[in-house]
């Protein structure tokens, strides 16, 4: 097996780097790399800029406005963007809903929503988790009752990421209360400005408001906004989650954070010498670097799969290991900073604040997108066939 990049892949990587050098401003990169909350203005501006130059969704088929990039090209694009400090694309539209619409959506949905996702005109959020229905998503209770050419939606969603900025939501709702849990679920698309929607941001441990509770009170959604068939939403939800969990691997972000860890370890002193020279700490860095390399190869294999519906187990593996590796790097960086990681109020301690905020925020990785415990169940069930 030749693990070296081909000439065409190296050329693609060079083109990505040239694009980033020309269009990613230093202040935008600094805000992204600072470890603080994402800049909504930067995210919107970056998606528009990517779209204007044909990079808006390189993994999409050409017929929908993408580049049909190969798995390696997708990997290189994500890696270079992460290392350069480019704002992260909002995955809910580009990487999660879009594949569902391409496979299961109507032609009308594809023609209307996909161009607006690509351009950044529509910021999407996800309505999945509910109080008491997180990892056990099939127990969701938000109900949609048919009333002529509309569904009337009542219920609550929680842990909704960045919904306070979203234009639209894709939402799992129960349309048949008498059917088996998974069989009575549908997927609806609706505008976040629809009357009856209340968004309540939740303050997190790092002080940011990244997630929300969303309440639906007699929200009227056109029947035309149903994805696919009624009561088949569980099929679409699983397909979407496969794309979400693969994306959670975060190889590019982990590589960027690993470089930061090495820099910190080379500067911080322990007993009169750089921490990087400590054999035990160096061993721990090497261990996580090896794990990251193995994750990178696994991620490339998953990206190469022809049918995302067949990669459930692999996506779960990526989700678990990606979460663990990013958390391990954050923990090592905090340990390297030592007491300096607590200097929230000291002048000149911006980097320490960013590292500490990132450490706190990354605690969520082992829970969201389906907890790691649930992913282990999926893997074991896949292996034994039950």
C-alpha positions as CSV (number, residue, x, y, z in Angstrom):
1,X,0.0,0.0,0.0
2,X,1.4,3.4,-1.0
3,X,0.6,5.9,1.7
4,X,2.2,8.8,-0.2
5,X,0.1,11.4,-1.9
6,X,0.0,11.3,-5.7
7,X,1.1,14.2,-7.8
8,X,-2.5,15.2,-8.5
9,X,-3.2,15.1,-4.8
10,X,-0.2,17.2,-4.0
11,X,-1.3,19.7,-6.6
12,X,-4.7,19.9,-5.1
13,X,-3.2,20.5,-1.7
14,X,-1.1,23.3,-3.1
15,X,-4.2,24.9,-4.6
16,X,-6.0,24.8,-1.3
17,X,-3.0,26.4,0.5
18,X,-2.8,29.1,-2.2
19,X,-6.6,29.8,-1.8
20,X,-6.2,30.1,2.0
21,X,-3.2,32.3,1.7
22,X,-5.0,34.7,-0.6
23,X,-8.5,34.8,1.0
24,X,-8.2,33.8,4.7
25,X,-7.4,37.1,6.6
26,X,-5.0,37.1,9.5
27,X,-7.6,38.5,11.9
28,X,-10.2,35.8,10.9
29,X,-7.6,33.1,11.4
30,X,-6.6,34.6,14.8
31,X,-10.2,34.6,16.0
32,X,-10.6,30.9,15.0
33,X,-7.4,29.8,16.6
34,X,-8.0,31.8,19.7
35,X,-10.1,29.1,21.3
36,X,-13.1,31.4,22.0
37,X,-16.6,31.2,20.7
38,X,-17.1,31.0,16.9
39,X,-17.7,34.3,15.2
40,X,-21.0,34.0,13.4
41,X,-20.0,36.8,11.0
42,X,-16.8,35.0,10.1
43,X,-18.6,31.7,9.5
44,X,-21.2,33.3,7.2
45,X,-18.6,35.3,5.4
46,X,-16.3,32.3,4.9
47,X,-19.1,30.1,3.5
48,X,-20.0,32.8,1.0
49,X,-16.3,33.2,0.1
50,X,-15.9,29.5,-0.4
51,X,-19.0,29.3,-2.6
52,X,-17.9,32.3,-4.7
53,X,-14.7,30.5,-5.6
54,X,-16.2,27.0,-6.1
55,X,-15.1,25.5,-2.8
56,X,-18.4,25.7,-1.0
57,X,-19.0,21.9,-0.7
58,X,-16.2,20.1,-2.5
59,X,-17.6,16.7,-1.5
60,X,-20.9,17.3,-3.2
61,X,-21.6,15.8,-6.7
62,X,-21.0,18.2,-9.6
63,X,-24.7,18.1,-10.5
64,X,-25.5,19.8,-7.2
65,X,-22.7,22.4,-7.4
66,X,-19.8,20.5,-5.7
67,X,-16.5,19.4,-7.0
68,X,-17.0,15.6,-6.5
69,X,-13.7,15.6,-4.6
70,X,-12.0,12.3,-4.0
71,X,-11.8,11.1,-0.3
72,X,-8.1,12.1,-0.2
73,X,-8.9,15.6,-1.6
74,X,-11.7,16.0,1.0
75,X,-9.3,15.0,3.7
76,X,-6.6,17.4,2.5
77,X,-9.1,20.3,2.2
78,X,-10.3,19.8,5.8
79,X,-6.7,19.4,7.1
80,X,-5.4,22.5,5.4
81,X,-8.4,24.6,6.5
82,X,-8.0,23.5,10.1
83,X,-4.2,24.1,10.2
84,X,-4.6,27.6,8.7
85,X,-7.4,28.6,11.1
86,X,-10.2,28.9,8.7
87,X,-13.7,29.2,10.3
88,X,-15.4,25.8,10.4
89,X,-18.3,25.3,8.0
90,X,-21.7,24.8,9.6
91,X,-22.0,21.0,9.2
92,X,-25.7,20.8,9.7
93,X,-26.5,22.0,6.2
94,X,-23.4,21.2,4.1
95,X,-22.5,17.9,5.5
96,X,-25.6,16.5,7.2
97,X,-28.9,17.6,5.7
98,X,-27.6,18.0,2.2
99,X,-26.7,14.2,1.7
100,X,-30.2,13.3,3.0
101,X,-31.9,15.6,0.5
102,X,-29.7,14.3,-2.3
103,X,-30.7,10.8,-1.5
104,X,-34.2,11.0,-0.1
105,X,-35.5,14.6,-0.8
106,X,-37.8,15.6,-3.6
107,X,-36.6,17.3,-6.7
108,X,-38.3,20.5,-5.4
109,X,-36.4,20.2,-2.1
110,X,-33.1,19.7,-3.9
111,X,-33.7,22.7,-6.3
112,X,-34.7,25.1,-3.5
113,X,-32.6,24.1,-0.5
114,X,-29.3,22.9,-1.8
115,X,-28.2,26.1,-3.6
116,X,-29.1,28.1,-0.5
117,X,-27.1,25.7,1.7
118,X,-24.1,26.0,-0.7
119,X,-24.2,29.8,-0.8
120,X,-24.6,30.2,3.0
121,X,-27.9,32.0,2.6
122,X,-29.5,29.3,4.8
123,X,-27.9,28.5,8.2
124,X,-29.4,25.2,9.4
125,X,-29.7,23.7,12.8
126,X,-30.7,20.3,14.1
127,X,-33.9,19.3,16.0
128,X,-33.1,15.8,17.3
129,X,-32.5,15.6,21.1
130,X,-35.2,16.2,23.7
131,X,-35.3,16.1,27.5
132,X,-35.2,12.3,28.1
133,X,-34.6,11.5,24.5
134,X,-30.9,12.0,23.8
135,X,-29.1,8.8,23.3
136,X,-32.4,7.0,23.1
137,X,-33.5,9.3,20.3
138,X,-36.3,7.0,19.1
139,X,-38.3,7.9,22.3
140,X,-38.8,11.5,21.1
141,X,-42.1,13.0,21.9
142,X,-42.4,16.2,19.9
143,X,-45.6,15.6,17.9
144,X,-46.7,16.7,14.5
145,X,-50.5,16.4,13.8
146,X,-51.7,16.6,10.2
147,X,-54.2,19.5,9.7
148,X,-55.1,19.8,6.0
149,X,-51.9,20.9,4.1
150,X,-50.0,21.6,7.3
151,X,-48.6,19.7,10.3
152,X,-49.1,21.3,13.7
153,X,-46.0,20.8,15.8
154,X,-45.8,20.9,19.6
155,X,-42.9,19.8,21.8
156,X,-39.4,20.7,22.9
157,X,-35.8,20.1,21.6
158,X,-32.6,20.5,23.6
159,X,-28.9,20.7,23.1
160,X,-29.6,22.4,19.8
161,X,-26.3,23.8,18.5
162,X,-26.2,27.4,17.3
163,X,-30.0,27.5,16.7
164,X,-30.1,31.1,17.9
165,X,-28.4,32.0,14.6
166,X,-30.2,29.5,12.3
167,X,-32.6,30.4,9.5
168,X,-34.0,26.8,9.2
169,X,-34.2,23.6,11.2
170,X,-34.5,20.0,10.2
171,X,-36.6,18.4,12.9
172,X,-37.6,14.8,13.9
173,X,-41.2,14.7,15.0
174,X,-43.6,11.9,15.9
175,X,-46.4,11.6,13.3
176,X,-47.8,8.2,14.5
177,X,-48.1,7.6,18.2
178,X,-49.5,4.1,17.8
179,X,-46.6,2.7,15.8
180,X,-43.4,1.2,17.1
181,X,-41.1,4.0,18.2
182,X,-38.8,4.1,15.2
183,X,-41.7,3.6,12.7
184,X,-43.7,6.7,13.8
185,X,-41.1,9.4,13.2
186,X,-40.9,11.9,10.3
187,X,-38.5,14.6,9.3
188,X,-39.8,18.1,8.7
189,X,-38.0,21.2,7.4
190,X,-39.2,24.6,8.6
191,X,-38.2,28.2,8.9
192,X,-37.0,29.3,12.4
193,X,-39.0,32.4,12.1
194,X,-42.3,30.5,12.0
195,X,-44.7,31.7,14.7
196,X,-44.8,29.5,17.8
197,X,-41.0,28.9,18.0
198,X,-39.2,30.0,21.1
199,X,-35.4,29.7,21.4
200,X,-33.8,29.7,24.9
201,X,-29.9,29.7,24.8
202,X,-28.1,27.6,27.5
203,X,-25.0,29.0,29.2
204,X,-22.2,26.4,29.1
205,X,-19.3,25.7,31.4
206,X,-16.9,27.8,29.2
207,X,-19.3,30.8,29.5
208,X,-20.6,30.5,25.9
209,X,-24.1,30.1,24.6
210,X,-23.5,27.4,21.9
211,X,-26.6,25.3,22.6
212,X,-30.3,26.0,23.1
213,X,-33.6,24.7,24.2
214,X,-36.3,25.2,21.5
215,X,-40.0,25.1,22.2
216,X,-42.7,24.5,19.6
217,X,-46.2,25.7,20.3
218,X,-48.8,25.1,17.6
219,X,-46.1,25.6,14.9
220,X,-47.7,25.2,11.4
221,X,-45.4,23.5,8.9
222,X,-46.5,22.9,5.3
223,X,-46.9,19.2,4.4
224,X,-44.7,20.0,1.4
225,X,-41.8,20.4,3.8
226,X,-41.9,16.7,4.7
227,X,-38.7,14.9,3.7
228,X,-39.4,11.7,1.9
229,X,-42.3,9.7,3.3
230,X,-44.3,10.1,6.4
231,X,-43.2,7.8,9.3
232,X,-39.9,7.0,7.5
233,X,-37.9,9.7,9.3
234,X,-35.9,7.2,11.3
235,X,-34.3,5.9,8.1
236,X,-33.3,9.4,7.1
237,X,-32.1,10.2,10.7
238,X,-29.7,7.2,10.8
239,X,-28.3,8.1,7.3
240,X,-27.7,11.7,8.5
241,X,-26.1,10.6,11.8
242,X,-23.6,8.5,9.8
243,X,-22.3,11.7,8.2
244,X,-22.3,13.6,11.5
245,X,-20.4,10.9,13.4
246,X,-17.8,10.6,10.7
247,X,-17.3,14.4,10.8
248,X,-16.8,14.3,14.5
249,X,-13.5,12.5,14.0
250,X,-12.0,16.0,13.6
251,X,-8.6,14.9,12.3
252,X,-7.6,18.3,11.0
253,X,-8.5,20.1,14.3
254,X,-6.6,17.4,16.3
255,X,-3.5,17.9,14.2
256,X,-3.7,21.6,14.7
257,X,-4.2,21.2,18.5
258,X,-1.3,18.6,18.6
259,X,1.0,21.2,17.0
260,X,-0.1,23.7,19.7
261,X,0.6,21.1,22.4
262,X,4.1,20.5,21.1
263,X,4.8,24.3,21.1
264,X,3.5,24.7,24.6
265,X,5.6,21.7,25.8
266,X,8.7,23.2,24.3
267,X,8.2,26.5,26.1
268,X,6.9,25.4,29.5
269,X,9.6,24.6,32.1
270,X,9.7,21.8,34.6
271,X,12.7,21.5,36.9
272,X,14.8,23.8,34.7
273,X,14.2,22.2,31.3
274,X,11.4,22.2,28.7
275,X,8.5,19.9,29.4
276,X,9.0,18.3,26.0
277,X,12.3,16.9,27.2
278,X,10.6,15.0,30.0
279,X,10.6,11.3,28.8
280,X,7.3,10.4,30.3
281,X,5.5,13.5,28.9
282,X,7.1,12.9,25.6
283,X,5.9,9.3,25.6
284,X,2.3,10.5,26.2
285,X,2.5,13.0,23.3
286,X,3.9,10.2,21.1
287,X,1.1,7.9,22.1
288,X,-1.7,10.4,21.1
289,X,0.2,11.2,17.9
290,X,0.2,7.5,16.9
291,X,-3.5,7.2,17.8
292,X,-4.2,10.2,15.6
293,X,-2.3,8.7,12.7
294,X,-4.4,5.5,13.0
295,X,-7.6,7.6,13.2
296,X,-6.6,9.5,10.0
297,X,-6.2,6.3,8.0
298,X,-9.5,5.0,9.3
299,X,-11.2,8.3,8.4
300,X,-9.8,8.0,4.8
301,X,-11.3,4.5,4.6
302,X,-14.7,5.7,5.7
303,X,-14.6,8.6,3.3
304,X,-13.9,6.1,0.5
305,X,-17.0,4.1,1.3
306,X,-19.4,4.2,-1.7
307,X,-22.6,4.1,0.5
308,X,-22.7,6.0,3.8
309,X,-25.6,3.7,4.9
310,X,-23.1,0.9,5.1
311,X,-20.5,2.6,7.3
312,X,-22.5,2.8,10.6
313,X,-20.0,0.8,12.6
314,X,-17.0,2.6,11.1
315,X,-18.6,6.0,11.7
316,X,-19.1,5.0,15.4
317,X,-15.5,4.1,15.7
318,X,-14.4,7.4,14.3
319,X,-16.8,9.2,16.7
320,X,-15.4,7.4,19.7
321,X,-11.7,7.6,18.9
322,X,-11.9,11.2,17.5
323,X,-13.6,12.3,20.7
324,X,-11.0,10.6,22.9
325,X,-8.0,11.9,21.0
326,X,-9.2,15.5,20.9
327,X,-9.9,15.3,24.7
328,X,-6.6,13.7,25.4
329,X,-4.7,16.5,23.5
330,X,-6.7,19.1,25.4
331,X,-5.9,17.4,28.7
332,X,-2.1,17.3,27.9
333,X,-2.1,20.9,26.9
334,X,-3.8,21.9,30.1
335,X,-1.3,19.8,32.0
336,X,1.6,21.4,30.2
337,X,0.3,24.9,31.0
338,X,0.0,24.0,34.7
339,X,-1.2,26.8,36.9
340,X,-1.0,29.1,33.9
341,X,-4.2,27.5,32.5
342,X,-6.1,29.2,35.4
343,X,-4.9,32.8,34.6
344,X,-8.2,34.0,33.2
345,X,-7.7,37.5,34.4
346,X,-4.0,38.0,33.9
347,X,-2.9,40.4,31.2
348,X,-1.3,38.6,28.3
349,X,-2.8,35.2,29.1
350,X,-5.1,35.1,26.1
351,X,-3.7,31.8,24.9
352,X,-4.2,30.2,28.3
353,X,-7.8,31.3,28.3
354,X,-8.3,29.9,24.9
355,X,-6.8,26.5,25.9
356,X,-8.9,26.4,29.0
357,X,-12.1,27.3,27.2
358,X,-11.4,24.7,24.6
359,X,-10.7,22.0,27.2
360,X,-14.1,22.7,28.8
361,X,-16.0,22.8,25.5
362,X,-14.5,19.5,24.3
363,X,-16.0,17.6,27.3
364,X,-19.1,17.5,25.2
365,X,-17.5,15.4,22.4
366,X,-18.1,12.1,24.2
367,X,-21.8,12.9,24.5
368,X,-23.1,14.7,21.5
369,X,-23.8,13.0,18.2
370,X,-24.7,9.9,20.2
371,X,-22.8,9.2,23.4
372,X,-19.7,7.0,23.2
373,X,-21.5,4.3,25.2
374,X,-24.2,4.2,22.6
375,X,-21.6,4.0,19.8
376,X,-20.0,1.0,21.6
377,X,-23.4,-0.7,21.5
378,X,-23.7,0.0,17.8
379,X,-20.3,-1.5,17.1
380,X,-21.0,-4.6,19.1
381,X,-24.4,-5.1,17.5
382,X,-22.8,-4.7,14.1
383,X,-20.2,-7.3,14.9
384,X,-22.6,-9.9,16.2
385,X,-25.5,-9.2,13.9
386,X,-28.2,-8.5,16.4
